[in-house]
């Protein structure tokens, strides 16, 4: 693993909210979770979730896939 990449990934989960998102997605397993269910489960605003997901995606820790009208993380 690249040291710079590892540092970037660790930095991205340095926020309690992003860590909660990441932990929830890890527990969901390979199938992932729809964004709506993730939002409901964590009880955060859609815009807040979107912001934090973008940071996790940019760090390479989370991926998103569109299935019809649903985004799966």
ABEGO torsion letter per residue (X at the ends): XBAAAAAAAAAAAABAAAAAAAAAAAAAEAAEBBAAAAAAAAGBBAAAAAAAAAAAAAAGABBBBBBEABBBX
